Amino acid sequence: MCVSGFAPGVRTDCVDELCVFLLVCGLRRVKDPLYLAEVFSEWHSENHLNILIIIGPKVDPALTTKVEAVVKR
């Protein structure tokens, strides 16, 4: 598996230990991805090989801004 450019800061020699979770959803409050992102960030801080990927359209611009801020920190 090649992760070059996929997850900055993840060493490629640990690829077999990666736990990648994919959340497919539109960024809107009905299925609030912020809750999952905040809970997941605690798990990620314990093990940086746990990665959450959120993919989907930016339906709610205000929520999108909040989600991007959570992801950046």
Gaussian input, Z-matrix of N, CA and C with variables (Angstrom, degrees):
# hf/3-21g

backbone

0 1
 N
 C     1     B1
 C     2     B2     1     A1
 N     3     B3     2     A2     1     D1
 C     4     B4     3     A3     2     D2
 C     5     B5     4     A4     3     D3
 N     6     B6     5     A5     4     D4
 C     7     B7     6     A6     5     D5
 C     8     B8     7     A7     6     D6
 N     9     B9     8     A8     7     D7
 C    10    B10     9     A9     8     D8
 C    11    B11    10    A10     9     D9
 N    12    B12    11    A11    10    D10
 C    13    B13    12    A12    11    D11
 C    14    B14    13    A13    12    D12
 N    15    B15    14    A14    13    D13
 C    16    B16    15    A15    14    D14
 C    17    B17    16    A16    15    D15
 N    18    B18    17    A17    16    D16
 C    19    B19    18    A18    17    D17
 C    20    B20    19    A19    18    D18
 N    21    B21    20    A20    19    D19
 C    22    B22    21    A21    20    D20
 C    23    B23    22    A22    21    D21
 N    24    B24    23    A23    22    D22
 C    25    B25    24    A24    23    D23
 C    26    B26    25    A25    24    D24
 N    27    B27    26    A26    25    D25
 C    28    B28    27    A27    26    D26
 C    29    B29    28    A28    27    D27
 N    30    B30    29    A29    28    D28
 C    31    B31    30    A30    29    D29
 C    32    B32    31    A31    30    D30
 N    33    B33    32    A32    31    D31
 C    34    B34    33    A33    32    D32
 C    35    B35    34    A34    33    D33
 N    36    B36    35    A35    34    D34
 C    37    B37    36    A36    35    D35
 C    38    B38    37    A37    36    D36
 N    39    B39    38    A38    37    D37
 C    40    B40    39    A39    38    D38
 C    41    B41    40    A40    39    D39
 N    42    B42    41    A41    40    D40
 C    43    B43    42    A42    41    D41
 C    44    B44    43    A43    42    D42
 N    45    B45    44    A44    43    D43
 C    46    B46    45    A45    44    D44
 C    47    B47    46    A46    45    D45
 N    48    B48    47    A47    46    D46
 C    49    B49    48    A48    47    D47
 C    50    B50    49    A49    48    D48
 N    51    B51    50    A50    49    D49
 C    52    B52    51    A51    50    D50
 C    53    B53    52    A52    51    D51
 N    54    B54    53    A53    52    D52
 C    55    B55    54    A54    53    D53
 C    56    B56    55    A55    54    D54
 N    57    B57    56    A56    55    D55
 C    58    B58    57    A57    56    D56
 C    59    B59    58    A58    57    D57
 N    60    B60    59    A59    58    D58
 C    61    B61    60    A60    59    D59
 C    62    B62    61    A61    60    D60
 N    63    B63    62    A62    61    D61
 C    64    B64    63    A63    62    D62
 C    65    B65    64    A64    63    D63
 N    66    B66    65    A65    64    D64
 C    67    B67    66    A66    65    D65
 C    68    B68    67    A67    66    D66
 N    69    B69    68    A68    67    D67
 C    70    B70    69    A69    68    D68
 C    71    B71    70    A70    69    D69
 N    72    B72    71    A71    70    D70
 C    73    B73    72    A72    71    D71
 C    74    B74    73    A73    72    D72
 N    75    B75    74    A74    73    D73
 C    76    B76    75    A75    74    D74
 C    77    B77    76    A76    75    D75
 N    78    B78    77    A77    76    D76
 C    79    B79    78    A78    77    D77
 C    80    B80    79    A79    78    D78
 N    81    B81    80    A80    79    D79
 C    82    B82    81    A81    80    D80
 C    83    B83    82    A82    81    D81
 N    84    B84    83    A83    82    D82
 C    85    B85    84    A84    83    D83
 C    86    B86    85    A85    84    D84
 N    87    B87    86    A86    85    D85
 C    88    B88    87    A87    86    D86
 C    89    B89    88    A88    87    D87
 N    90    B90    89    A89    88    D88
 C    91    B91    90    A90    89    D89
 C    92    B92    91    A91    90    D90
 N    93    B93    92    A92    91    D91
 C    94    B94    93    A93    92    D92
 C    95    B95    94    A94    93    D93
 N    96    B96    95    A95    94    D94
 C    97    B97    96    A96    95    D95
 C    98    B98    97    A97    96    D96
 N    99    B99    98    A98    97    D97
 C   100   B100    99    A99    98    D98
 C   101   B101   100   A100    99    D99
 N   102   B102   101   A101   100   D100
 C   103   B103   102   A102   101   D101
 C   104   B104   103   A103   102   D102
 N   105   B105   104   A104   103   D103
 C   106   B106   105   A105   104   D104
 C   107   B107   106   A106   105   D105
 N   108   B108   107   A107   106   D106
 C   109   B109   108   A108   107   D107
 C   110   B110   109   A109   108   D108
 N   111   B111   110   A110   109   D109
 C   112   B112   111   A111   110   D110
 C   113   B113   112   A112   111   D111
 N   114   B114   113   A113   112   D112
 C   115   B115   114   A114   113   D113
 C   116   B116   115   A115   114   D114
 N   117   B117   116   A116   115   D115
 C   118   B118   117   A117   116   D116
 C   119   B119   118   A118   117   D117
 N   120   B120   119   A119   118   D118
 C   121   B121   120   A120   119   D119
 C   122   B122   121   A121   120   D120
 N   123   B123   122   A122   121   D121
 C   124   B124   123   A123   122   D122
 C   125   B125   124   A124   123   D123
 N   126   B126   125   A125   124   D124
 C   127   B127   126   A126   125   D125
 C   128   B128   127   A127   126   D126
 N   129   B129   128   A128   127   D127
 C   130   B130   129   A129   128   D128
 C   131   B131   130   A130   129   D129
 N   132   B132   131   A131   130   D130
 C   133   B133   132   A132   131   D131
 C   134   B134   133   A133   132   D132
 N   135   B135   134   A134   133   D133
 C   136   B136   135   A135   134   D134
 C   137   B137   136   A136   135   D135
 N   138   B138   137   A137   136   D136
 C   139   B139   138   A138   137   D137
 C   140   B140   139   A139   138   D138
 N   141   B141   140   A140   139   D139
 C   142   B142   141   A141   140   D140
 C   143   B143   142   A142   141   D141
 N   144   B144   143   A143   142   D142
 C   145   B145   144   A144   143   D143
 C   146   B146   145   A145   144   D144
 N   147   B147   146   A146   145   D145
 C   148   B148   147   A147   146   D146
 C   149   B149   148   A148   147   D147
 N   150   B150   149   A149   148   D148
 C   151   B151   150   A150   149   D149
 C   152   B152   151   A151   150   D150
 N   153   B153   152   A152   151   D151
 C   154   B154   153   A153   152   D152
 C   155   B155   154   A154   153   D153
 N   156   B156   155   A155   154   D154
 C   157   B157   156   A156   155   D155
 C   158   B158   157   A157   156   D156
 N   159   B159   158   A158   157   D157
 C   160   B160   159   A159   158   D158
 C   161   B161   160   A160   159   D159
 N   162   B162   161   A161   160   D160
 C   163   B163   162   A162   161   D161
 C   164   B164   163   A163   162   D162
 N   165   B165   164   A164   163   D163
 C   166   B166   165   A165   164   D164
 C   167   B167   166   A166   165   D165
 N   168   B168   167   A167   166   D166
 C   169   B169   168   A168   167   D167
 C   170   B170   169   A169   168   D168
 N   171   B171   170   A170   169   D169
 C   172   B172   171   A171   170   D170
 C   173   B173   172   A172   171   D171
 N   174   B174   173   A173   172   D172
 C   175   B175   174   A174   173   D173
 C   176   B176   175   A175   174   D174
 N   177   B177   176   A176   175   D175
 C   178   B178   177   A177   176   D176
 C   179   B179   178   A178   177   D177
 N   180   B180   179   A179   178   D178
 C   181   B181   180   A180   179   D179
 C   182   B182   181   A181   180   D180
 N   183   B183   182   A182   181   D181
 C   184   B184   183   A183   182   D182
 C   185   B185   184   A184   183   D183
 N   186   B186   185   A185   184   D184
 C   187   B187   186   A186   185   D185
 C   188   B188   187   A187   186   D186
 N   189   B189   188   A188   187   D187
 C   190   B190   189   A189   188   D188
 C   191   B191   190   A190   189   D189
 N   192   B192   191   A191   190   D190
 C   193   B193   192   A192   191   D191
 C   194   B194   193   A193   192   D192
 N   195   B195   194   A194   193   D193
 C   196   B196   195   A195   194   D194
 C   197   B197   196   A196   195   D195
 N   198   B198   197   A197   196   D196
 C   199   B199   198   A198   197   D197
 C   200   B200   199   A199   198   D198
 N   201   B201   200   A200   199   D199
 C   202   B202   201   A201   200   D200
 C   203   B203   202   A202   201   D201
 N   204   B204   203   A203   202   D202
 C   205   B205   204   A204   203   D203
 C   206   B206   205   A205   204   D204
 N   207   B207   206   A206   205   D205
 C   208   B208   207   A207   206   D206
 C   209   B209   208   A208   207   D207
 N   210   B210   209   A209   208   D208
 C   211   B211   210   A210   209   D209
 C   212   B212   211   A211   210   D210
 N   213   B213   212   A212   211   D211
 C   214   B214   213   A213   212   D212
 C   215   B215   214   A214   213   D213
 N   216   B216   215   A215   214   D214
 C   217   B217   216   A216   215   D215
 C   218   B218   217   A217   216   D216

   B1=1.4532
   B2=1.5232
   B3=1.3032
   B4=1.4542
   B5=1.5274
   B6=1.3250
   B7=1.4558
   B8=1.5251
   B9=1.2941
   B10=1.4566
   B11=1.5186
   B12=1.3240
   B13=1.4603
   B14=1.5221
   B15=1.3125
   B16=1.4628
   B17=1.5208
   B18=1.3109
   B19=1.4575
   B20=1.5233
   B21=1.3196
   B22=1.4570
   B23=1.5214
   B24=1.3060
   B25=1.4579
   B26=1.5167
   B27=1.3093
   B28=1.4597
   B29=1.5181
   B30=1.3117
   B31=1.4679
   B32=1.5235
   B33=1.3156
   B34=1.4650
   B35=1.5187
   B36=1.3314
   B37=1.4549
   B38=1.5322
   B39=1.3346
   B40=1.4716
   B41=1.5227
   B42=1.3025
   B43=1.4607
   B44=1.5226
   B45=1.3101
   B46=1.4644
   B47=1.5293
   B48=1.3397
   B49=1.4508
   B50=1.5264
   B51=1.3283
   B52=1.4609
   B53=1.5234
   B54=1.3253
   B55=1.4602
   B56=1.5200
   B57=1.3121
   B58=1.4581
   B59=1.5238
   B60=1.3403
   B61=1.4516
   B62=1.5149
   B63=1.3027
   B64=1.4556
   B65=1.5201
   B66=1.3390
   B67=1.4648
   B68=1.5142
   B69=1.3216
   B70=1.4624
   B71=1.5170
   B72=1.3357
   B73=1.4675
   B74=1.5204
   B75=1.3029
   B76=1.4551
   B77=1.5211
   B78=1.3197
   B79=1.4584
   B80=1.5226
   B81=1.3284
   B82=1.4608
   B83=1.5184
   B84=1.3049
   B85=1.4662
   B86=1.5325
   B87=1.3096
   B88=1.4642
   B89=1.5306
   B90=1.3102
   B91=1.4630
   B92=1.5266
   B93=1.3114
   B94=1.4542
   B95=1.5345
   B96=1.3329
   B97=1.4628
   B98=1.5322
   B99=1.3390
   B100=1.4644
   B101=1.5224
   B102=1.3074
   B103=1.4609
   B104=1.5276
   B105=1.3122
   B106=1.4590
   B107=1.5268
   B108=1.3229
   B109=1.4624
   B110=1.5272
   B111=1.3191
   B112=1.4617
   B113=1.5238
   B114=1.3168
   B115=1.4633
   B116=1.5324
   B117=1.3180
   B118=1.4603
   B119=1.5258
   B120=1.3400
   B121=1.4636
   B122=1.5253
   B123=1.3304
   B124=1.4670
   B125=1.5249
   B126=1.3255
   B127=1.4630
   B128=1.5199
   B129=1.3296
   B130=1.4635
   B131=1.5287
   B132=1.3287
   B133=1.4658
   B134=1.5275
   B135=1.3305
   B136=1.4587
   B137=1.5225
   B138=1.3312
   B139=1.4655
   B140=1.5236
   B141=1.3241
   B142=1.4642
   B143=1.5280
   B144=1.3152
   B145=1.4609
   B146=1.5324
   B147=1.3266
   B148=1.4634
   B149=1.5216
   B150=1.3219
   B151=1.4632
   B152=1.5232
   B153=1.3271
   B154=1.4587
   B155=1.5213
   B156=1.3088
   B157=1.4648
   B158=1.5189
   B159=1.3376
   B160=1.4610
   B161=1.5139
   B162=1.3243
   B163=1.4553
   B164=1.5240
   B165=1.3092
   B166=1.4541
   B167=1.5142
   B168=1.3304
   B169=1.4671
   B170=1.5307
   B171=1.3219
   B172=1.4627
   B173=1.5295
   B174=1.3386
   B175=1.4619
   B176=1.5282
   B177=1.3232
   B178=1.4632
   B179=1.5335
   B180=1.3425
   B181=1.4673
   B182=1.5345
   B183=1.3240
   B184=1.4675
   B185=1.5277
   B186=1.3220
   B187=1.4636
   B188=1.5248
   B189=1.3193
   B190=1.4606
   B191=1.5232
   B192=1.3212
   B193=1.4632
   B194=1.5211
   B195=1.3323
   B196=1.4682
   B197=1.5279
   B198=1.3370
   B199=1.4610
   B200=1.5332
   B201=1.3226
   B202=1.4557
   B203=1.5280
   B204=1.3364
   B205=1.4603
   B206=1.5290
   B207=1.3443
   B208=1.4731
   B209=1.5225
   B210=1.3053
   B211=1.4637
   B212=1.5287
   B213=1.3317
   B214=1.4690
   B215=1.5246
   B216=1.3304
   B217=1.4722
   B218=1.4878
   A1=108.09
   A2=117.76
   A3=123.05
   A4=109.44
   A5=116.35
   A6=119.45
   A7=112.02
   A8=117.04
   A9=120.62
   A10=110.68
   A11=116.85
   A12=121.47
   A13=113.18
   A14=117.38
   A15=121.81
   A16=111.62
   A17=116.70
   A18=120.86
   A19=108.88
   A20=117.77
   A21=120.65
   A22=111.74
   A23=116.67
   A24=120.91
   A25=113.98
   A26=118.78
   A27=121.66
   A28=108.14
   A29=115.39
   A30=119.51
   A31=109.30
   A32=116.09
   A33=119.70
   A34=112.29
   A35=119.02
   A36=119.63
   A37=112.12
   A38=117.85
   A39=122.45
   A40=112.38
   A41=117.58
   A42=121.25
   A43=111.92
   A44=117.45
   A45=119.64
   A46=112.43
   A47=117.99
   A48=121.88
   A49=112.92
   A50=117.65
   A51=121.25
   A52=111.08
   A53=116.13
   A54=122.79
   A55=105.79
   A56=116.71
   A57=121.88
   A58=108.68
   A59=115.44
   A60=121.91
   A61=108.02
   A62=116.64
   A63=122.29
   A64=109.09
   A65=115.78
   A66=121.58
   A67=107.23
   A68=115.79
   A69=121.25
   A70=107.49
   A71=115.85
   A72=119.58
   A73=109.49
   A74=115.62
   A75=120.22
   A76=108.00
   A77=117.50
   A78=119.91
   A79=109.04
   A80=114.55
   A81=122.11
   A82=108.06
   A83=116.99
   A84=121.59
   A85=114.04
   A86=118.59
   A87=120.56
   A88=110.96
   A89=116.46
   A90=121.64
   A91=106.50
   A92=115.79
   A93=123.50
   A94=112.31
   A95=117.44
   A96=120.51
   A97=112.45
   A98=118.40
   A99=120.61
   A100=111.51
   A101=116.91
   A102=119.88
   A103=109.82
   A104=116.42
   A105=120.52
   A106=110.88
   A107=117.72
   A108=121.18
   A109=111.15
   A110=117.26
   A111=120.38
   A112=111.55
   A113=117.40
   A114=120.63
   A115=109.80
   A116=116.28
   A117=120.11
   A118=111.39
   A119=117.47
   A120=120.19
   A121=111.56
   A122=117.31
   A123=120.23
   A124=110.66
   A125=115.96
   A126=120.98
   A127=109.74
   A128=117.12
   A129=121.55
   A130=110.69
   A131=117.59
   A132=119.56
   A133=111.65
   A134=117.12
   A135=121.18
   A136=111.25
   A137=116.89
   A138=121.90
   A139=108.11
   A140=116.40
   A141=121.40
   A142=113.56
   A143=117.14
   A144=120.31
   A145=111.46
   A146=117.59
   A147=122.49
   A148=107.19
   A149=116.42
   A150=121.21
   A151=110.04
   A152=115.63
   A153=122.21
   A154=108.47
   A155=116.00
   A156=121.70
   A157=107.30
   A158=116.17
   A159=121.34
   A160=107.01
   A161=116.08
   A162=120.27
   A163=108.97
   A164=115.60
   A165=120.18
   A166=110.62
   A167=116.66
   A168=120.23
   A169=111.74
   A170=115.31
   A171=122.56
   A172=108.04
   A173=116.95
   A174=122.79
   A175=111.60
   A176=117.20
   A177=122.84
   A178=108.40
   A179=118.98
   A180=121.41
   A181=113.87
   A182=118.03
   A183=120.60
   A184=110.75
   A185=116.56
   A186=120.62
   A187=110.38
   A188=117.36
   A189=121.58
   A190=110.32
   A191=117.23
   A192=121.61
   A193=110.92
   A194=116.89
   A195=120.89
   A196=111.24
   A197=116.51
   A198=120.72
   A199=109.97
   A200=117.64
   A201=120.69
   A202=111.11
   A203=118.08
   A204=121.47
   A205=110.58
   A206=116.65
   A207=120.45
   A208=110.00
   A209=117.16
   A210=121.60
   A211=110.93
   A212=117.02
   A213=120.53
   A214=112.96
   A215=116.83
   A216=116.72
   A217=110.29
   D1=138.36
   D2=178.16
   D3=-110.73
   D4=126.59
   D5=-179.98
   D6=-116.27
   D7=13.52
   D8=-178.77
   D9=-56.01
   D10=122.58
   D11=-179.28
   D12=78.12
   D13=-4.54
   D14=-176.61
   D15=-81.92
   D16=-48.00
   D17=-176.87
   D18=-138.07
   D19=94.44
   D20=-179.26
   D21=-55.49
   D22=136.31
   D23=177.85
   D24=90.83
   D25=-7.82
   D26=178.94
   D27=-94.66
   D28=123.54
   D29=-179.41
   D30=-70.86
   D31=136.09
   D32=-178.13
   D33=-73.09
   D34=-15.02
   D35=177.76
   D36=-76.93
   D37=-6.06
   D38=179.52
   D39=-109.32
   D40=15.98
   D41=-173.89
   D42=-55.65
   D43=-38.21
   D44=-178.55
   D45=-66.41
   D46=-17.03
   D47=-178.98
   D48=-97.71
   D49=-2.42
   D50=-179.55
   D51=-65.40
   D52=140.10
   D53=170.69
   D54=-118.25
   D55=103.76
   D56=-176.44
   D57=-104.37
   D58=126.22
   D59=177.87
   D60=-114.26
   D61=130.92
   D62=-177.28
   D63=-113.12
   D64=121.27
   D65=176.33
   D66=-109.78
   D67=113.68
   D68=178.50
   D69=-100.44
   D70=111.86
   D71=-179.51
   D72=-165.23
   D73=154.10
   D74=170.91
   D75=-77.48
   D76=142.00
   D77=-179.81
   D78=-78.74
   D79=94.85
   D80=178.14
   D81=-149.08
   D82=160.15
   D83=-172.46
   D84=-70.11
   D85=-21.79
   D86=-178.40
   D87=-56.89
   D88=-45.02
   D89=174.97
   D90=-118.37
   D91=76.57
   D92=-170.77
   D93=-62.00
   D94=104.37
   D95=179.16
   D96=-73.75
   D97=-11.86
   D98=179.32
   D99=-63.10
   D100=-40.23
   D101=179.16
   D102=-58.74
   D103=-49.98
   D104=-179.36
   D105=-63.81
   D106=-41.91
   D107=-178.78
   D108=-62.51
   D109=-41.61
   D110=-179.38
   D111=-69.25
   D112=-42.52
   D113=177.69
   D114=-66.51
   D115=-42.41
   D116=-179.39
   D117=-64.49
   D118=-34.02
   D119=-178.52
   D120=-60.74
   D121=-33.47
   D122=175.85
   D123=-64.40
   D124=-43.50
   D125=179.14
   D126=-66.05
   D127=-40.01
   D128=179.60
   D129=-65.33
   D130=-37.45
   D131=-179.49
   D132=-66.98
   D133=-26.85
   D134=176.12
   D135=-76.60
   D136=-32.66
   D137=-179.69
   D138=-147.21
   D139=106.13
   D140=-176.24
   D141=-68.18
   D142=-3.16
   D143=176.92
   D144=-89.40
   D145=-0.88
   D146=171.79
   D147=-91.27
   D148=116.75
   D149=-173.99
   D150=-124.73
   D151=133.71
   D152=176.18
   D153=-110.50
   D154=128.83
   D155=176.51
   D156=-116.50
   D157=124.35
   D158=176.49
   D159=-107.73
   D160=124.66
   D161=-178.18
   D162=-131.10
   D163=134.92
   D164=178.92
   D165=157.76
   D166=174.03
   D167=-177.92
   D168=-73.43
   D169=152.31
   D170=176.90
   D171=-86.76
   D172=82.63
   D173=-175.14
   D174=-74.30
   D175=-41.46
   D176=-177.62
   D177=-113.45
   D178=105.37
   D179=-176.37
   D180=-58.55
   D181=-38.66
   D182=-179.53
   D183=-66.44
   D184=-44.64
   D185=178.25
   D186=-65.82
   D187=-38.48
   D188=178.57
   D189=-57.59
   D190=-43.42
   D191=178.81
   D192=-61.10
   D193=-42.09
   D194=179.30
   D195=-66.37
   D196=-43.37
   D197=179.75
   D198=-62.52
   D199=-43.79
   D200=179.49
   D201=-62.25
   D202=-36.94
   D203=178.77
   D204=-66.12
   D205=-42.00
   D206=178.70
   D207=-64.04
   D208=-42.21
   D209=-178.92
   D210=-64.08
   D211=-40.10
   D212=-178.39
   D213=-66.41
   D214=-32.39
   D215=179.81
   D216=-85.81

